[in-house]
């Protein structure tokens, strides 16, 4: 089906259909007529013709570290909300937290071509910086600070500091353990942990080196790190985790490590977990405000980041560069909210 045929069915001119498809002015009456015909016929404009006509593919490449993550899904939901409303489509590439795969996908998108790229960043390597400095495609980095591209990032240091104070108070003189991630990740691995240590210090406590463990961004890794801590250290009162996913693993380790008898009314998985959390002298905290974890445990002390907001702002920023040629470099730091709910 062609634009001319759509125009005939809608009772309008071909020029009106063309303006409608390209975001130009069309009266409300004609707009509704064209929209109705397009919906009824399932018409899809030719991508090749659109690129030749507008010099744009109306495609945005989005590179994510993994897809089975609540925080990443919130970010991508924000991106999709903006780009679909403004007539773009999203091409999604997942890298399984592999920096080399990220570079491969960034170069693939650059040559596809797409109109712009959003990178949900974890580790910014030398190869990343080289790409960001040389690419001719607009790029926005979400989740990490970088001076080589427009970026939207979170106040991980401030969030860590707030949680450090909470952990020190909850420990009440006992020991605090911390399960972090690689310090190659400047946001979660460095800023979040450094802020946590500063918060503990401000509260008159200190994080001992031998109470620190490193995990991957997985529940299994959090489980192993927490179990090791619980078996080695008998004076831990708080296990603070760099993410809620790691915290979920730490809670499971607490369940496995516990020797107390589980009452019959708490035999189901959720009841067992809530019983241990309410009875154990060890409290678990996290970052991310994971809704599934909250549903299962009743809530742990955590930090809520505006992940969806970061996706929205990142997409808006990218489209401003694509459509208006905005040249002013943007570095946007988003805040956080502490969720200080006690373990039930």
MILUMGU-879420 format. One record per residue (C-alpha): residue number from 1; residue in one letter; x, y, z. Coordinates in nm, 3 decimals, decimal comma. Layout:
residues N
+-----+--------+---------+---------+---------+
| num | residu |       X |       Y |       Z |
+-----+--------+---------+---------+---------+
| NUM |      a |       X |       Y |       Z |
...
+-----+--------+---------+---------+---------+
***
This chain:
residues 344
+-----+--------+---------+---------+---------+
| num | residu |       X |       Y |       Z |
+-----+--------+---------+---------+---------+
|   1 |      x |   0,000 |   0,000 |   0,000 |
|   2 |      x |   0,123 |   0,349 |  -0,088 |
|   3 |      x |   0,076 |   0,699 |   0,055 |
|   4 |      x |  -0,145 |   0,776 |  -0,245 |
|   5 |      x |  -0,378 |   0,485 |  -0,162 |
|   6 |      x |  -0,391 |   0,589 |   0,206 |
|   7 |      x |  -0,483 |   0,941 |   0,092 |
|   8 |      x |  -0,764 |   0,813 |  -0,132 |
|   9 |      x |  -0,914 |   0,600 |   0,148 |
|  10 |      x |  -0,891 |   0,887 |   0,395 |
|  11 |      x |  -1,029 |   1,142 |   0,151 |
|  12 |      x |  -0,729 |   1,372 |   0,184 |
|  13 |      x |  -0,432 |   1,471 |  -0,031 |
|  14 |      x |  -0,108 |   1,270 |  -0,052 |
|  15 |      x |   0,071 |   1,578 |   0,084 |
|  16 |      x |  -0,146 |   1,569 |   0,400 |
|  17 |      x |  -0,061 |   1,201 |   0,458 |
|  18 |      x |   0,309 |   1,278 |   0,406 |
|  19 |      x |   0,295 |   1,567 |   0,657 |
|  20 |      x |   0,112 |   1,342 |   0,905 |
|  21 |      x |   0,375 |   1,068 |   0,879 |
|  22 |      x |   0,661 |   1,318 |   0,918 |
|  23 |      x |   0,515 |   1,509 |   1,213 |
|  24 |      x |   0,409 |   1,814 |   1,011 |
|  25 |      x |   0,093 |   2,020 |   1,053 |
|  26 |      x |  -0,236 |   1,851 |   0,965 |
|  27 |      x |  -0,578 |   1,967 |   1,083 |
|  28 |      x |  -0,732 |   1,761 |   1,360 |
|  29 |      x |  -1,012 |   1,639 |   1,134 |
|  30 |      x |  -0,772 |   1,515 |   0,863 |
|  31 |      x |  -0,538 |   1,372 |   1,127 |
|  32 |      x |  -0,817 |   1,153 |   1,265 |
|  33 |      x |  -0,918 |   1,038 |   0,914 |
|  34 |      x |  -0,560 |   0,941 |   0,825 |
|  35 |      x |  -0,500 |   0,775 |   1,162 |
|  36 |      x |  -0,817 |   0,566 |   1,125 |
|  37 |      x |  -0,718 |   0,440 |   0,778 |
|  38 |      x |  -0,363 |   0,356 |   0,887 |
|  39 |      x |  -0,497 |   0,158 |   1,184 |
|  40 |      x |  -0,751 |  -0,026 |   0,971 |
|  41 |      x |  -0,505 |  -0,115 |   0,695 |
|  42 |      x |  -0,199 |  -0,180 |   0,914 |
|  43 |      x |   0,007 |   0,048 |   0,688 |
|  44 |      x |   0,379 |   0,073 |   0,767 |
|  45 |      x |   0,584 |   0,346 |   0,596 |
|  46 |      x |   0,889 |   0,230 |   0,400 |
|  47 |      x |   1,197 |   0,271 |   0,620 |
|  48 |      x |   1,424 |   0,319 |   0,318 |
|  49 |      x |   1,199 |   0,586 |   0,170 |
|  50 |      x |   1,177 |   0,765 |   0,504 |
|  51 |      x |   1,556 |   0,770 |   0,543 |
|  52 |      x |   1,599 |   0,915 |   0,193 |
|  53 |      x |   1,330 |   1,173 |   0,255 |
|  54 |      x |   1,411 |   1,284 |   0,611 |
|  55 |      x |   1,780 |   1,185 |   0,638 |
|  56 |      x |   1,679 |   0,998 |   0,957 |
|  57 |      x |   1,613 |   0,630 |   1,026 |
|  58 |      x |   1,399 |   0,713 |   1,333 |
|  59 |      x |   1,585 |   0,436 |   1,517 |
|  60 |      x |   1,762 |   0,456 |   1,853 |
|  61 |      x |   2,011 |   0,188 |   1,957 |
|  62 |      x |   2,002 |   0,102 |   2,327 |
|  63 |      x |   2,287 |  -0,102 |   2,479 |
|  64 |      x |   2,210 |  -0,260 |   2,818 |
|  65 |      x |   2,426 |  -0,475 |   3,049 |
|  66 |      x |   2,147 |  -0,732 |   3,098 |
|  67 |      x |   1,774 |  -0,763 |   3,040 |
|  68 |      x |   1,673 |  -0,969 |   3,347 |
|  69 |      x |   1,710 |  -0,673 |   3,582 |
|  70 |      x |   1,433 |  -0,467 |   3,734 |
|  71 |      x |   1,642 |  -0,150 |   3,736 |
|  72 |      x |   1,738 |  -0,190 |   3,369 |
|  73 |      x |   1,376 |  -0,260 |   3,275 |
|  74 |      x |   1,276 |   0,065 |   3,449 |
|  75 |      x |   1,536 |   0,260 |   3,251 |
|  76 |      x |   1,433 |   0,107 |   2,918 |
|  77 |      x |   1,065 |   0,169 |   2,998 |
|  78 |      x |   1,149 |   0,538 |   3,036 |
|  79 |      x |   1,341 |   0,540 |   2,708 |
|  80 |      x |   1,062 |   0,364 |   2,519 |
|  81 |      x |   0,801 |   0,602 |   2,660 |
|  82 |      x |   0,979 |   0,902 |   2,508 |
|  83 |      x |   1,103 |   0,768 |   2,177 |
|  84 |      x |   0,776 |   0,597 |   2,078 |
|  85 |      x |   0,582 |   0,915 |   2,151 |
|  86 |      x |   0,817 |   1,106 |   1,922 |
|  87 |      x |   0,799 |   0,857 |   1,635 |
|  88 |      x |   1,116 |   0,653 |   1,693 |
|  89 |      x |   1,174 |   0,284 |   1,749 |
|  90 |      x |   1,421 |   0,115 |   1,981 |
|  91 |      x |   1,679 |  -0,149 |   1,891 |
|  92 |      x |   1,789 |  -0,326 |   2,210 |
|  93 |      x |   2,122 |  -0,505 |   2,258 |
|  94 |      x |   2,210 |  -0,692 |   2,581 |
|  95 |      x |   2,577 |  -0,756 |   2,664 |
|  96 |      x |   2,565 |  -0,977 |   2,977 |
|  97 |      x |   2,791 |  -0,725 |   3,156 |
|  98 |      x |   3,067 |  -0,781 |   2,899 |
|  99 |      x |   3,251 |  -0,453 |   2,815 |
| 100 |      x |   3,390 |  -0,599 |   2,491 |
| 101 |      x |   3,037 |  -0,685 |   2,375 |
| 102 |      x |   2,933 |  -0,328 |   2,454 |
| 103 |      x |   3,199 |  -0,193 |   2,219 |
| 104 |      x |   3,093 |  -0,441 |   1,950 |
| 105 |      x |   2,729 |  -0,332 |   1,973 |
| 106 |      x |   2,819 |   0,039 |   1,989 |
| 107 |      x |   3,015 |   0,005 |   1,664 |
| 108 |      x |   2,740 |  -0,207 |   1,509 |
| 109 |      x |   2,479 |   0,057 |   1,586 |
| 110 |      x |   2,708 |   0,334 |   1,463 |
| 111 |      x |   2,731 |   0,164 |   1,123 |
| 112 |      x |   2,373 |   0,034 |   1,103 |
| 113 |      x |   2,292 |   0,327 |   1,101 |
| 114 |      x |   2,080 |   0,452 |   1,390 |
| 115 |      x |   2,009 |   0,818 |   1,462 |
| 116 |      x |   2,153 |   0,793 |   1,812 |
| 117 |      x |   2,265 |   0,555 |   2,086 |
| 118 |      x |   2,186 |   0,525 |   2,455 |
| 119 |      x |   2,439 |   0,326 |   2,658 |
| 120 |      x |   2,326 |   0,211 |   3,002 |
| 121 |      x |   2,677 |   0,207 |   3,140 |
| 122 |      x |   2,856 |  -0,003 |   3,397 |
| 123 |      x |   3,229 |  -0,010 |   3,323 |
| 124 |      x |   3,370 |   0,272 |   3,107 |
| 125 |      x |   3,696 |   0,137 |   2,965 |
| 126 |      x |   3,961 |   0,301 |   2,750 |
| 127 |      x |   3,788 |   0,152 |   2,444 |
| 128 |      x |   3,460 |   0,311 |   2,553 |
| 129 |      x |   3,626 |   0,651 |   2,588 |
| 130 |      x |   3,792 |   0,610 |   2,247 |
| 131 |      x |   3,456 |   0,530 |   2,086 |
| 132 |      x |   3,275 |   0,816 |   2,261 |
| 133 |      x |   3,539 |   1,067 |   2,150 |
| 134 |      x |   3,543 |   0,957 |   1,785 |
| 135 |      x |   3,186 |   0,855 |   1,699 |
| 136 |      x |   2,980 |   1,076 |   1,469 |
| 137 |      x |   2,654 |   0,936 |   1,611 |
| 138 |      x |   2,501 |   1,118 |   1,911 |
| 139 |      x |   2,544 |   0,912 |   2,230 |
| 140 |      x |   2,395 |   0,953 |   2,577 |
| 141 |      x |   2,532 |   0,748 |   2,867 |
| 142 |      x |   2,283 |   0,661 |   3,142 |
| 143 |      x |   2,397 |   0,543 |   3,486 |
| 144 |      x |   2,760 |   0,654 |   3,473 |
| 145 |      x |   2,936 |   0,989 |   3,472 |
| 146 |      x |   3,166 |   1,051 |   3,176 |
| 147 |      x |   3,311 |   1,369 |   3,032 |
| 148 |      x |   3,319 |   1,217 |   2,683 |
| 149 |      x |   2,944 |   1,217 |   2,619 |
| 150 |      x |   2,620 |   1,363 |   2,747 |
| 151 |      x |   2,529 |   1,166 |   3,057 |
| 152 |      x |   2,254 |   1,110 |   3,312 |
| 153 |      x |   2,374 |   0,957 |   3,636 |
| 154 |      x |   2,269 |   0,905 |   3,997 |
| 155 |      x |   2,406 |   1,045 |   4,322 |
| 156 |      x |   2,560 |   0,711 |   4,422 |
| 157 |      x |   2,801 |   0,871 |   4,668 |
| 158 |      x |   2,521 |   1,056 |   4,848 |
| 159 |      x |   2,305 |   0,744 |   4,853 |
| 160 |      x |   2,594 |   0,537 |   4,989 |
| 161 |      x |   2,661 |   0,794 |   5,260 |
| 162 |      x |   2,296 |   0,792 |   5,369 |
| 163 |      x |   2,293 |   0,411 |   5,384 |
| 164 |      x |   2,625 |   0,406 |   5,571 |
| 165 |      x |   2,471 |   0,610 |   5,851 |
| 166 |      x |   2,168 |   0,381 |   5,865 |
| 167 |      x |   2,386 |   0,069 |   5,878 |
| 168 |      x |   2,605 |   0,211 |   6,156 |
| 169 |      x |   2,299 |   0,296 |   6,366 |
| 170 |      x |   2,134 |  -0,042 |   6,300 |
| 171 |      x |   2,453 |  -0,226 |   6,402 |
| 172 |      x |   2,436 |  -0,059 |   6,745 |
| 173 |      x |   2,799 |  -0,130 |   6,826 |
| 174 |      x |   2,815 |  -0,458 |   6,634 |
| 175 |      x |   2,994 |  -0,515 |   6,307 |
| 176 |      x |   2,882 |  -0,403 |   5,963 |
| 177 |      x |   2,977 |  -0,611 |   5,658 |
| 178 |      x |   2,963 |  -0,483 |   5,302 |
| 179 |      x |   2,922 |  -0,677 |   4,978 |
| 180 |      x |   3,026 |  -0,457 |   4,688 |
| 181 |      x |   3,107 |  -0,499 |   4,319 |
| 182 |      x |   3,413 |  -0,440 |   4,104 |
| 183 |      x |   3,566 |  -0,095 |   4,142 |
| 184 |      x |   3,592 |  -0,078 |   3,765 |
| 185 |      x |   3,227 |   0,025 |   3,793 |
| 186 |      x |   3,277 |   0,383 |   3,911 |
| 187 |      x |   2,915 |   0,442 |   4,011 |
| 188 |      x |   2,824 |   0,125 |   4,202 |
| 189 |      x |   3,173 |  -0,007 |   4,276 |
| 190 |      x |   3,347 |   0,315 |   4,383 |
| 191 |      x |   3,105 |   0,602 |   4,453 |
| 192 |      x |   2,848 |   0,391 |   4,634 |
| 193 |      x |   3,102 |   0,215 |   4,854 |
| 194 |      x |   3,310 |   0,527 |   4,925 |
| 195 |      x |   2,994 |   0,711 |   5,025 |
| 196 |      x |   2,894 |   0,419 |   5,247 |
| 197 |      x |   3,229 |   0,432 |   5,431 |
| 198 |      x |   3,196 |   0,810 |   5,471 |
| 199 |      x |   2,845 |   0,769 |   5,612 |
| 200 |      x |   2,962 |   0,513 |   5,865 |
| 201 |      x |   3,248 |   0,739 |   5,968 |
| 202 |      x |   3,008 |   1,031 |   6,014 |
| 203 |      x |   2,804 |   0,807 |   6,245 |
| 204 |      x |   3,112 |   0,722 |   6,452 |
| 205 |      x |   3,173 |   0,374 |   6,308 |
| 206 |      x |   3,413 |   0,214 |   6,063 |
| 207 |      x |   3,395 |  -0,054 |   5,796 |
| 208 |      x |   3,674 |  -0,307 |   5,860 |
| 209 |      x |   3,861 |  -0,437 |   5,555 |
| 210 |      x |   3,808 |  -0,802 |   5,650 |
| 211 |      x |   3,429 |  -0,750 |   5,657 |
| 212 |      x |   3,422 |  -0,651 |   5,289 |
| 213 |      x |   3,347 |  -0,895 |   5,007 |
| 214 |      x |   3,304 |  -0,849 |   4,632 |
| 215 |      x |   3,025 |  -1,003 |   4,428 |
| 216 |      x |   2,892 |  -1,003 |   4,073 |
| 217 |      x |   2,559 |  -0,837 |   3,996 |
| 218 |      x |   2,372 |  -1,160 |   4,072 |
| 219 |      x |   2,175 |  -1,320 |   4,352 |
| 220 |      x |   2,395 |  -1,633 |   4,347 |
| 221 |      x |   2,710 |  -1,428 |   4,390 |
| 222 |      x |   2,551 |  -1,235 |   4,678 |
| 223 |      x |   2,453 |  -1,565 |   4,839 |
| 224 |      x |   2,810 |  -1,700 |   4,826 |
| 225 |      x |   2,965 |  -1,377 |   4,958 |
| 226 |      x |   2,717 |  -1,347 |   5,245 |
| 227 |      x |   2,746 |  -1,715 |   5,342 |
| 228 |      x |   3,123 |  -1,678 |   5,360 |
| 229 |      x |   3,086 |  -1,374 |   5,587 |
| 230 |      x |   2,832 |  -1,545 |   5,814 |
| 231 |      x |   3,048 |  -1,854 |   5,853 |
| 232 |      x |   3,367 |  -1,659 |   5,922 |
| 233 |      x |   3,234 |  -1,374 |   6,136 |
| 234 |      x |   3,006 |  -1,424 |   6,433 |
| 235 |      x |   2,959 |  -1,059 |   6,532 |
| 236 |      x |   2,794 |  -0,922 |   6,215 |
| 237 |      x |   2,481 |  -0,719 |   6,281 |
| 238 |      x |   2,430 |  -0,567 |   5,936 |
| 239 |      x |   2,515 |  -0,691 |   5,586 |
| 240 |      x |   2,491 |  -0,399 |   5,345 |
| 241 |      x |   2,486 |  -0,488 |   4,975 |
| 242 |      x |   2,566 |  -0,272 |   4,672 |
| 243 |      x |   2,241 |  -0,377 |   4,499 |
| 244 |      x |   1,909 |  -0,526 |   4,601 |
| 245 |      x |   1,981 |  -0,827 |   4,378 |
| 246 |      x |   2,292 |  -0,902 |   4,583 |
| 247 |      x |   2,087 |  -0,836 |   4,897 |
| 248 |      x |   1,836 |  -1,102 |   4,788 |
| 249 |      x |   2,123 |  -1,351 |   4,777 |
| 250 |      x |   2,242 |  -1,236 |   5,120 |
| 251 |      x |   1,892 |  -1,295 |   5,262 |
| 252 |      x |   1,890 |  -1,646 |   5,114 |
| 253 |      x |   2,230 |  -1,707 |   5,278 |
| 254 |      x |   2,083 |  -1,591 |   5,607 |
| 255 |      x |   1,806 |  -1,848 |   5,565 |
| 256 |      x |   2,056 |  -2,126 |   5,489 |
| 257 |      x |   2,285 |  -2,031 |   5,773 |
| 258 |      x |   2,014 |  -2,005 |   6,035 |
| 259 |      x |   1,992 |  -2,295 |   6,281 |
| 260 |      x |   1,671 |  -2,183 |   6,448 |
| 261 |      x |   1,355 |  -2,396 |   6,417 |
| 262 |      x |   1,103 |  -2,273 |   6,162 |
| 263 |      x |   0,747 |  -2,278 |   6,297 |
| 264 |      x |   0,484 |  -2,460 |   6,089 |
| 265 |      x |   0,295 |  -2,142 |   6,010 |
| 266 |      x |   0,610 |  -2,016 |   5,835 |
| 267 |      x |   0,679 |  -2,324 |   5,624 |
| 268 |      x |   0,616 |  -2,157 |   5,288 |
| 269 |      x |   0,910 |  -1,976 |   5,128 |
| 270 |      x |   0,777 |  -1,626 |   5,198 |
| 271 |      x |   0,684 |  -1,706 |   5,556 |
| 272 |      x |   1,020 |  -1,872 |   5,620 |
| 273 |      x |   1,201 |  -1,567 |   5,487 |
| 274 |      x |   0,994 |  -1,320 |   5,688 |
| 275 |      x |   1,037 |  -1,528 |   6,004 |
| 276 |      x |   1,414 |  -1,537 |   5,974 |
| 277 |      x |   1,436 |  -1,168 |   5,890 |
| 278 |      x |   1,225 |  -1,075 |   6,191 |
| 279 |      x |   1,409 |  -1,310 |   6,426 |
| 280 |      x |   1,769 |  -1,280 |   6,307 |
| 281 |      x |   2,010 |  -1,039 |   6,476 |
| 282 |      x |   2,153 |  -0,970 |   6,128 |
| 283 |      x |   1,986 |  -0,704 |   5,914 |
| 284 |      x |   2,031 |  -0,686 |   5,537 |
| 285 |      x |   2,025 |  -0,359 |   5,342 |
| 286 |      x |   2,053 |  -0,282 |   4,972 |
| 287 |      x |   2,026 |  -0,026 |   4,695 |
| 288 |      x |   1,766 |  -0,015 |   4,419 |
| 289 |      x |   1,424 |  -0,058 |   4,584 |
| 290 |      x |   1,352 |  -0,383 |   4,401 |
| 291 |      x |   0,976 |  -0,440 |   4,403 |
| 292 |      x |   0,994 |  -0,821 |   4,387 |
| 293 |      x |   1,225 |  -0,830 |   4,688 |
| 294 |      x |   0,987 |  -0,596 |   4,870 |
| 295 |      x |   0,691 |  -0,821 |   4,790 |
| 296 |      x |   0,868 |  -1,132 |   4,922 |
| 297 |      x |   1,035 |  -0,986 |   5,231 |
| 298 |      x |   0,800 |  -0,705 |   5,324 |
| 299 |      x |   1,081 |  -0,458 |   5,258 |
| 300 |      x |   1,442 |  -0,398 |   5,362 |
| 301 |      x |   1,626 |  -0,067 |   5,414 |
| 302 |      x |   1,724 |   0,038 |   5,063 |
| 303 |      x |   1,761 |   0,337 |   4,831 |
| 304 |      x |   1,518 |   0,430 |   4,556 |
| 305 |      x |   1,680 |   0,571 |   4,242 |
| 306 |      x |   1,482 |   0,733 |   3,961 |
| 307 |      x |   1,570 |   0,466 |   3,707 |
| 308 |      x |   1,268 |   0,532 |   3,484 |
| 309 |      x |   1,332 |   0,906 |   3,513 |
| 310 |      x |   1,691 |   0,854 |   3,400 |
| 311 |      x |   1,562 |   0,671 |   3,092 |
| 312 |      x |   1,314 |   0,948 |   3,017 |
| 313 |      x |   1,573 |   1,224 |   3,059 |
| 314 |      x |   1,833 |   1,030 |   2,860 |
| 315 |      x |   1,595 |   0,977 |   2,568 |
| 316 |      x |   1,479 |   1,339 |   2,571 |
| 317 |      x |   1,839 |   1,457 |   2,572 |
| 318 |      x |   1,934 |   1,228 |   2,283 |
| 319 |      x |   1,637 |   1,333 |   2,069 |
| 320 |      x |   1,713 |   1,700 |   2,133 |
| 321 |      x |   2,059 |   1,641 |   1,988 |
| 322 |      x |   1,922 |   1,440 |   1,693 |
| 323 |      x |   1,638 |   1,675 |   1,603 |
| 324 |      x |   1,771 |   2,016 |   1,704 |
| 325 |      x |   2,143 |   1,964 |   1,685 |
| 326 |      x |   2,182 |   2,069 |   2,050 |
| 327 |      x |   2,554 |   2,120 |   2,109 |
| 328 |      x |   2,570 |   2,220 |   2,477 |
| 329 |      x |   2,724 |   1,930 |   2,678 |
| 330 |      x |   2,487 |   1,801 |   2,945 |
| 331 |      x |   2,581 |   1,625 |   3,270 |
| 332 |      x |   2,270 |   1,557 |   3,480 |
| 333 |      x |   2,291 |   1,409 |   3,830 |
| 334 |      x |   1,968 |   1,266 |   3,970 |
| 335 |      x |   1,889 |   1,236 |   4,339 |
| 336 |      x |   1,765 |   0,945 |   4,549 |
| 337 |      x |   1,521 |   0,855 |   4,825 |
| 338 |      x |   1,606 |   0,641 |   5,125 |
| 339 |      x |   1,350 |   0,368 |   5,201 |
| 340 |      x |   1,408 |   0,307 |   5,568 |
| 341 |      x |   1,164 |   0,024 |   5,622 |
| 342 |      x |   1,269 |  -0,220 |   5,889 |
| 343 |      x |   1,293 |  -0,592 |   5,810 |
| 344 |      x |   0,952 |  -0,735 |   5,914 |
+-----+--------+---------+---------+---------+
***
